[in-house]
Amino acid sequence: MTKRKRNLLGLGAMAAAAALLLTGCAAGGDGGAAAGPAEDCTPAHENLPTMADGVLKVGISDMPPLVMPSGPDGYEGLDADIINGFAEAECLTVEPVNVGATAAVTSVQQGRVDVSLGGWYRTEARNQEVTMGHPLYLDGLIAAAPQEYSTFDELEGLNVGVVQGYIFVADLEARFPGQVKTYPEPTLLAEDLKNGRVDVAFDVASAALMYDGMEISSLEPDERVEASVLPAQTSFPFQKGKDELVAAFDAYVQGLHEDGGMVELLEKWELDPSLADVGEPRFS
């Protein structure tokens, strides 16, 4: 069993490779477009099928440290660095669109944005609605609370919170009948934990930094909660039918894994670099 406090998840910030820096300057998080690429920019792939020529509309929400509606470009975070590096490689201008966590995937499906950030789990069900890209990083299950815990059994009788839509919600509701409260946004769950409205918050490992001042526990695996046994692979959802766009993104991500860029980005955002060891693509 491994129990990890927040400071054990962070290994110190490192500067990301120059090719992964933000592209230009966005005019804000409500749909303002970033500055365009240089006139002599040569894309890695020609004529990618985005909603608007030369523009990549990116859904953002508030899921630190993956994506946050802040910073000089109107959005920042681990996922922001990844998508901006891809946009730079393809000479695309990024247009951030605030969609919120609960509407991030449906915004892609309905054609409001080309792609949404937020480290979304690669599930079979989700891949039927959108096309999930190549695995970015792993994301396990954590329990945030005022005190550390070792097992799921220790949480019997406590008020448990979780963000709706996560793949482990159903398992937790079955494991703790009548104890689980769901939230539309991770920031709301973190706030209720801080104010004592829930005793324990279940979240993904990449969200540990949201629970400042709380103890972060990785509970002993329980077969009744699959996410505690096998960490999920994450990626970004793309609209169905945009195969060339997804293939270009997949190639870019594979390059990040091969040259160590993904490890550097995880370290920059104070996440465990071993999360880059995604293995072969699979669905949860």
C-alpha positions as CSV (number, residue, x, y, z in Angstrom):
1,M,0.0,0.0,0.0
2,T,1.3,3.5,-0.8
3,K,0.0,6.6,0.8
4,R,1.2,9.8,-0.8
5,K,0.9,13.3,0.4
6,R,0.7,16.2,-2.1
7,N,4.4,17.1,-1.8
8,L,5.4,13.6,-2.8
9,L,3.5,13.9,-6.1
10,G,5.6,16.9,-7.0
11,L,9.3,16.5,-8.1
12,G,9.9,20.2,-8.7
13,A,9.2,22.3,-11.7
14,M,11.3,22.0,-14.8
15,A,11.1,24.2,-17.9
16,A,9.4,22.5,-20.8
17,A,11.2,22.2,-24.1
18,A,11.0,25.3,-26.2
19,A,9.0,23.5,-28.9
20,L,6.2,23.0,-26.3
21,L,5.8,26.6,-25.2
22,L,2.5,28.4,-25.8
23,T,1.9,29.6,-29.4
24,G,1.5,33.3,-29.6
25,C,-0.8,35.2,-27.2
26,A,-4.5,34.4,-26.8
27,A,-6.9,37.3,-26.3
28,G,-8.6,35.5,-23.4
29,G,-10.5,32.4,-22.4
30,D,-13.9,33.3,-23.9
31,G,-13.1,32.5,-27.4
32,G,-10.3,35.0,-28.2
33,A,-7.9,33.6,-30.8
34,A,-4.2,33.4,-30.2
35,A,-1.7,35.2,-32.4
36,G,-1.2,33.3,-35.6
37,P,1.9,31.3,-36.6
38,A,4.8,32.9,-38.4
39,E,4.3,33.4,-42.2
40,D,7.1,30.9,-43.0
41,C,5.7,28.2,-40.7
42,T,5.6,24.8,-42.3
43,P,3.1,22.4,-40.8
44,A,4.0,18.8,-40.0
45,H,0.8,17.8,-41.9
46,E,-1.1,19.7,-44.6
47,N,-4.8,20.6,-44.6
48,L,-5.8,19.2,-41.3
49,P,-9.7,19.2,-41.0
50,T,-10.4,21.8,-38.2
51,M,-13.6,23.6,-37.8
52,A,-12.1,26.8,-39.2
53,D,-9.1,26.9,-41.6
54,G,-5.8,27.4,-39.7
55,V,-7.6,27.5,-36.3
56,L,-7.9,24.9,-33.6
57,K,-10.8,25.5,-31.3
58,V,-9.9,24.1,-27.9
59,G,-12.4,23.5,-25.1
60,I,-11.1,24.6,-21.7
61,S,-12.5,24.4,-18.1
62,D,-11.0,24.6,-14.6
63,M,-9.3,21.4,-13.8
64,P,-5.9,22.3,-12.2
65,P,-3.2,21.5,-13.0
66,L,-4.4,20.1,-16.3
67,V,-6.2,23.1,-17.6
68,M,-7.0,26.4,-15.9
69,P,-8.7,29.6,-17.3
70,S,-5.8,31.8,-16.2
71,G,-2.4,33.0,-17.3
72,P,-1.5,35.5,-20.0
73,D,-3.1,33.5,-22.8
74,G,-6.4,32.9,-20.9
75,Y,-5.6,29.2,-20.3
76,E,-2.7,27.2,-18.9
77,G,-1.7,23.9,-17.5
78,L,-0.3,20.5,-18.5
79,D,-2.9,19.9,-21.2
80,A,-2.5,23.5,-22.4
81,D,1.2,22.9,-23.0
82,I,0.5,19.7,-24.9
83,I,-2.2,21.2,-27.2
84,N,-0.1,24.3,-27.8
85,G,2.9,22.3,-28.7
86,F,0.8,20.4,-31.2
87,A,-0.7,23.6,-32.6
88,E,2.8,25.1,-33.0
89,A,3.9,22.0,-34.9
90,E,0.9,22.2,-37.2
91,C,1.0,26.0,-37.7
92,L,-2.4,26.4,-36.1
93,T,-3.8,29.3,-34.2
94,V,-5.4,28.2,-30.9
95,E,-8.8,29.6,-30.0
96,P,-9.7,28.7,-26.4
97,V,-13.4,28.3,-25.6
98,N,-14.7,28.0,-22.1
99,V,-17.0,24.9,-22.0
100,G,-16.8,23.7,-18.4
101,A,-15.9,20.2,-17.3
102,T,-19.3,18.7,-17.6
103,A,-19.8,19.9,-21.2
104,A,-16.2,19.3,-22.4
105,V,-16.8,16.1,-24.2
106,T,-20.3,17.0,-25.5
107,S,-18.9,20.2,-26.9
108,V,-16.6,18.2,-29.1
109,Q,-19.3,15.8,-30.1
110,Q,-21.7,18.6,-31.0
111,G,-19.0,20.5,-33.0
112,R,-18.6,23.5,-30.8
113,V,-14.9,22.8,-30.5
114,D,-12.3,20.6,-32.2
115,V,-10.9,19.2,-29.0
116,S,-11.3,19.5,-25.3
117,L,-8.7,19.5,-22.5
118,G,-8.9,17.8,-19.2
119,G,-7.1,14.5,-19.2
120,W,-10.2,12.5,-20.2
121,Y,-10.2,8.8,-19.6
122,R,-10.0,6.6,-22.7
123,T,-13.1,4.5,-22.3
124,E,-14.9,2.3,-24.9
125,A,-18.2,4.2,-24.2
126,R,-16.5,7.6,-24.7
127,N,-14.8,6.5,-27.9
128,Q,-18.1,5.6,-29.4
129,E,-19.2,9.3,-29.1
130,V,-15.9,11.0,-29.9
131,T,-12.5,9.8,-31.0
132,M,-10.0,9.5,-28.2
133,G,-6.4,10.4,-29.1
134,H,-3.2,8.5,-28.2
135,P,-2.6,8.0,-24.5
136,L,-1.0,11.0,-22.8
137,Y,-0.4,9.9,-19.3
138,L,-1.9,7.6,-16.7
139,D,-4.2,8.8,-14.0
140,G,-4.9,6.8,-10.9
141,L,-7.5,7.2,-8.1
142,I,-6.7,9.2,-4.9
143,A,-8.6,10.0,-1.7
144,A,-8.3,13.5,-0.3
145,A,-9.2,14.1,3.3
146,P,-8.1,15.9,6.5
147,Q,-6.4,12.7,7.5
148,E,-4.7,9.8,5.7
149,Y,-6.5,6.5,5.0
150,S,-5.1,3.1,4.0
151,T,-8.1,1.1,2.8
152,F,-11.6,1.6,1.4
153,D,-13.0,-0.2,4.4
154,E,-11.9,2.7,6.6
155,L,-14.3,5.0,4.7
156,E,-17.5,3.1,5.7
157,G,-20.0,5.5,7.1
158,L,-18.3,8.7,5.8
159,N,-19.7,11.2,3.4
160,V,-17.9,10.7,0.1
161,G,-17.7,13.1,-2.8
162,V,-16.8,12.5,-6.5
163,V,-17.1,14.4,-9.8
164,Q,-19.9,13.2,-12.0
165,G,-18.8,11.5,-15.2
166,Y,-15.7,9.9,-13.8
167,I,-15.4,6.2,-14.7
168,F,-15.2,5.2,-11.0
169,V,-18.5,6.9,-9.9
170,A,-20.6,3.8,-10.4
171,D,-18.1,1.6,-8.6
172,L,-18.0,4.0,-5.6
173,E,-21.8,4.2,-5.4
174,A,-22.0,0.4,-5.3
175,R,-19.1,0.2,-2.8
176,F,-20.6,3.0,-0.6
177,P,-24.4,2.9,-1.1
178,G,-26.0,6.1,0.2
179,Q,-22.7,7.8,1.0
180,V,-21.7,9.3,-2.3
181,K,-22.4,12.8,-3.4
182,T,-21.6,13.8,-7.0
183,Y,-20.4,17.2,-8.2
184,P,-20.5,18.9,-11.7
185,E,-17.0,20.5,-11.3
186,P,-13.9,19.3,-9.4
187,T,-13.4,22.8,-7.9
188,L,-16.8,22.5,-6.2
189,L,-15.8,19.1,-4.7
190,A,-12.6,20.6,-3.4
191,E,-14.4,23.5,-1.9
192,D,-17.0,21.3,-0.1
193,L,-14.2,19.1,1.3
194,K,-12.4,22.2,2.6
195,N,-15.7,23.4,4.2
196,G,-16.4,19.9,5.8
197,R,-19.5,19.2,3.7
198,V,-17.9,15.9,2.7
199,D,-15.4,13.8,4.6
200,V,-13.5,12.4,1.7
201,A,-13.1,13.4,-1.9
202,F,-12.3,10.8,-4.6
203,D,-10.5,12.3,-7.6
204,V,-7.9,11.5,-10.2
205,A,-4.2,11.6,-9.3
206,S,-3.5,14.5,-11.6
207,A,-5.9,16.7,-9.6
208,A,-4.0,16.2,-6.3
209,L,-2.7,19.8,-6.3
210,M,-6.3,21.1,-6.0
211,Y,-6.5,19.7,-2.4
212,D,-4.0,22.0,-0.8
213,G,-3.8,21.4,2.9
214,M,-5.4,17.9,2.7
215,E,-3.8,14.5,3.0
216,I,-3.7,12.5,-0.2
217,S,-4.0,8.8,0.1
218,S,-3.6,6.1,-2.5
219,L,-5.8,3.3,-1.0
220,E,-5.0,-0.3,-1.2
221,P,-6.5,-1.8,-4.4
222,D,-10.0,-3.0,-4.0
223,E,-11.3,-5.1,-6.9
224,R,-14.8,-3.6,-6.5
225,V,-13.3,-0.2,-7.6
226,E,-11.5,-1.0,-10.8
227,A,-9.7,2.4,-11.0
228,S,-7.8,1.5,-7.8
229,V,-6.4,-1.6,-9.4
230,L,-5.5,-0.4,-13.0
231,P,-4.8,3.3,-13.6
232,A,-6.6,4.6,-16.6
233,Q,-5.0,6.1,-19.7
234,T,-6.0,9.6,-20.6
235,S,-6.2,11.7,-23.8
236,F,-8.2,14.4,-25.5
237,P,-11.5,13.8,-27.3
238,F,-11.8,14.8,-31.0
239,Q,-14.9,15.0,-33.2
240,K,-15.7,11.8,-35.1
241,G,-14.7,11.9,-38.8
242,K,-11.6,14.0,-38.2
243,D,-9.2,11.1,-38.7
244,E,-6.4,13.2,-40.2
245,L,-6.4,15.6,-37.3
246,V,-6.4,12.7,-34.8
247,A,-3.6,10.9,-36.7
248,A,-1.5,14.1,-36.6
249,F,-2.1,14.6,-32.9
250,D,-1.3,11.0,-32.2
251,A,2.0,11.3,-34.1
252,Y,2.9,14.4,-32.0
253,V,2.1,12.7,-28.7
254,Q,4.1,9.6,-29.6
255,G,7.0,12.0,-30.3
256,L,6.6,13.5,-26.8
257,H,6.9,10.0,-25.3
258,E,9.9,9.1,-27.4
259,D,11.9,12.2,-26.7
260,G,11.1,12.6,-23.0
261,G,8.9,15.7,-23.6
262,M,6.0,14.2,-21.7
263,V,8.1,13.5,-18.6
264,E,9.4,17.1,-18.7
265,L,5.8,18.4,-18.8
266,L,4.7,16.2,-16.0
267,E,7.6,17.4,-13.9
268,K,6.9,21.0,-14.8
269,W,3.4,20.8,-13.4
270,E,4.6,18.8,-10.3
271,L,3.2,15.5,-11.3
272,D,4.8,12.1,-11.0
273,P,6.9,11.5,-14.2
274,S,6.2,7.8,-14.0
275,L,2.6,8.7,-15.2
276,A,4.2,9.0,-18.7
277,D,4.6,5.2,-18.8
278,V,1.3,4.6,-20.5
279,G,2.1,1.3,-22.2
280,E,0.1,0.1,-25.2
281,P,-3.1,2.0,-26.0
282,R,-6.1,0.5,-24.3
283,F,-9.6,1.4,-23.2
284,S,-11.0,1.2,-19.7
